[in-house]
């Protein structure tokens, strides 16, 4: 299993790369490879496994410049987002930094695990920065 940081997808009302209109109850993950769309993964969060389809591209990352992160998703390299953590996404007017996450979890998936999506992935570290939760994931089929 791959052990990476995970972030919350959110984006309720938006549309995933697979064409799903995102609802609060939608259970899916996002990985940074178009080749992963429609595949199924097992995600383990705090020791609790859940199975979900890959229905979006993510986490938030400069795909326009770097393309798909197939070497991470299907290989053994860390996610590009992890390697580039803290850098500002080029062309981003908001100047948001890449958070280093290797997978996004939908609100429905987080809620299915008994957690509050709006609070998940926002653990405060000792240094005052926000941290992301660590999860494990693997393809099921």
Buried (B, 14 or more C-beta within 10 A) or exposed (E): EBEBBBBBBBBBEEEBBBEBEBEEEBBBBBBBBBEBBEBEBBBBBEEEEBEBBBBBBBBBBBBEEEEBBBEBBBEEEBBBBBEBBEEEBEEEEEEEEBBBBBBBBBBBBBBBBEBEBEEBBEEEEEEEEEBBBBBBBEBEE
